[in-house]
Amino acid sequence: MQRRELLTSFKKPFEDNKKKEILRAPYFKNDSDFTNVCIRCETKDCAKICEEEIIIIQEDGTPILNIANSGCSYCDECATSCKYDVLNLENKQNINAIFTIDTIKCMSHNNIMCFSCKDPCLDNAINFEGVFKPVINTDLCTSCGFCVGVCPSDAISINII
């Protein structure tokens, strides 16, 4: 077991410590399409084809993103598999959230060496002021969510936009 895995093994499950926010795949035009159209889809191919396995189907039949263990690589597979065009490549955008770091919870902000959020960031959107104090550069962040699940102190907040 690596050090980072040890730190994250002490975390509570995602559902217990995060608000029930609804994150949608980054290929939709209207949120109402999920409740009006997705419920007719029987195959739920978007969830089956997701290489990161972050698309889950809710009880009402609509897909949401669960970034507790991974993030969105923006691979486009969910959009190309959607038979009803709720998810469509023409509507590609960033995930509907802004991520922020809670400085009280953040280990680095409390002088404990931790780069857990920076390591998986594909966009180099997490910068450090000095050795400690990570800051998310909102101009570079694509809201992929890879940083959320690896944070050992649950310091990264998800703000739905």
C-alpha positions in Angstrom: 0.0 0.0 0.0 1.3 3.4 -1.0 1.3 6.3 1.5 -1.5 8.1 -0.4 -3.6 5.0 -0.3 -3.1 4.7 3.4 -4.2 8.3 4.0 -7.3 8.0 1.8 -8.3 4.6 3.5 -9.3 6.5 6.6 -11.9 8.6 4.7 -15.6 8.1 5.2 -17.5 6.9 2.1 -18.4 9.6 -0.5 -22.1 9.4 0.3 -21.6 10.0 4.0 -19.4 13.1 3.8 -20.5 15.0 0.7 -23.8 16.8 0.1 -26.0 15.1 -2.5 -25.0 17.3 -5.4 -26.0 16.4 -8.9 -23.1 16.5 -11.3 -24.0 15.8 -14.9 -21.9 14.5 -17.7 -20.3 17.4 -19.7 -22.3 16.9 -22.9 -25.9 18.1 -22.1 -27.8 21.1 -23.3 -30.8 21.2 -20.9 -31.1 19.7 -17.5 -34.7 19.0 -18.1 -33.7 16.5 -20.8 -32.5 14.1 -18.1 -35.9 13.9 -16.4 -37.9 14.0 -19.6 -35.8 11.9 -22.0 -33.3 9.7 -20.1 -36.1 7.8 -18.4 -37.1 6.3 -21.7 -33.6 4.8 -22.3 -33.5 1.2 -21.3 -29.9 0.4 -22.2 -28.2 3.1 -20.1 -25.2 2.8 -22.4 -23.6 6.0 -21.1 -23.0 4.4 -17.7 -21.8 1.1 -19.2 -19.3 2.7 -21.6 -17.8 5.1 -19.1 -14.1 4.2 -18.9 -13.7 5.9 -15.5 -16.9 4.2 -14.2 -18.2 7.5 -12.8 -21.6 7.6 -14.4 -24.2 6.0 -12.2 -27.9 5.7 -12.8 -30.2 7.1 -10.1 -33.4 5.4 -9.1 -35.4 7.8 -11.4 -33.4 6.5 -14.4 -31.2 9.5 -14.9 -27.4 9.5 -15.0 -25.2 11.5 -12.6 -21.5 11.6 -12.0 -20.0 10.1 -8.9 -16.4 11.4 -8.6 -15.6 9.7 -5.3 -13.0 7.4 -6.8 -12.1 8.9 -10.2 -12.8 11.8 -12.5 -14.0 12.6 -16.0 -11.4 12.2 -18.7 -13.7 13.9 -21.3 -13.3 10.9 -23.6 -16.6 11.6 -25.3 -17.8 7.9 -25.1 -20.9 8.6 -23.1 -22.0 11.3 -25.6 -21.4 9.0 -28.6 -23.3 6.2 -27.0 -26.4 8.2 -26.1 -29.2 7.1 -28.4 -31.5 10.0 -27.4 -29.0 12.9 -27.8 -29.4 14.0 -24.2 -25.6 13.7 -24.2 -24.2 15.1 -27.5 -20.7 16.1 -28.6 -22.1 19.4 -29.9 -22.8 20.4 -26.3 -19.4 19.5 -24.9 -18.5 21.7 -21.9 -16.8 21.5 -18.6 -18.6 19.6 -15.8 -21.2 21.9 -14.1 -19.2 22.5 -10.9 -16.4 24.7 -9.5 -14.0 23.1 -7.0 -12.5 25.0 -4.1 -10.1 24.0 -1.4 -11.2 24.4 2.2 -8.1 25.8 3.9 -9.2 24.7 7.4 -9.5 21.0 6.3 -6.5 21.0 3.8 -3.5 19.2 5.2 -1.1 21.3 3.2 -2.6 24.6 4.5 -2.0 23.2 7.9 1.7 22.6 7.3 1.5 18.9 6.6 3.2 17.9 3.3 0.6 16.6 1.0 0.3 16.8 -2.8 -2.6 14.4 -3.2 -4.7 16.9 -5.2 -1.9 18.0 -7.5 -0.7 14.6 -8.6 -3.8 13.5 -10.5 -4.6 17.0 -11.9 -4.3 16.5 -15.7 -4.6 20.3 -16.4 -2.0 21.5 -13.9 -4.7 23.6 -12.4 -3.5 23.2 -8.8 -0.7 25.5 -7.9 1.1 25.8 -4.6 1.9 29.1 -3.0 5.3 28.3 -1.4 5.7 24.7 -0.3 2.2 24.5 1.2 -1.1 26.2 0.4 -2.6 24.7 -2.8 -4.8 26.9 -4.8 -7.1 25.8 -7.7 -6.5 28.0 -10.8 -10.1 28.3 -12.0 -8.9 29.5 -15.5 -7.2 26.1 -16.0 -9.5 23.8 -14.0 -11.9 21.7 -16.2 -13.8 20.4 -13.2 -12.8 16.9 -14.1 -12.9 15.8 -10.4 -9.8 13.7 -10.3 -8.6 15.7 -7.3 -11.7 15.2 -5.1 -11.5 11.5 -4.4 -7.8 11.5 -3.6 -7.9 14.2 -1.0 -7.3 12.5 2.4 -9.0 15.3 4.3 -12.0 16.0 2.2 -10.8 19.5 1.7 -12.1 19.9 -1.9 -15.6 21.3 -2.1 -17.9 20.9 -5.0 -20.0 23.9 -5.9 -22.7 23.1 -8.6 -23.1 25.9 -11.1 
